[in-house]
């Protein structure tokens, strides 16, 4: 299981798979940071995904 922190607040998420954590982050962003998703350009969305992919691949497994 890996753990990541929201890029826009202090909430953390844990998941076994990349898809699970993306689902949790998407739900969180739609509820708490809607303007980040709705107001982002395609370039900003791509940059977010690049950062996420890097962080997910480098995240250490937690118990």
ABEGO torsion letter per residue (X at the ends): XBBBBBAABABBBBBABAAAAAAAAAAAAAAAAAAAAAABBAAAAAAAAAAAAAAAAABBBBX
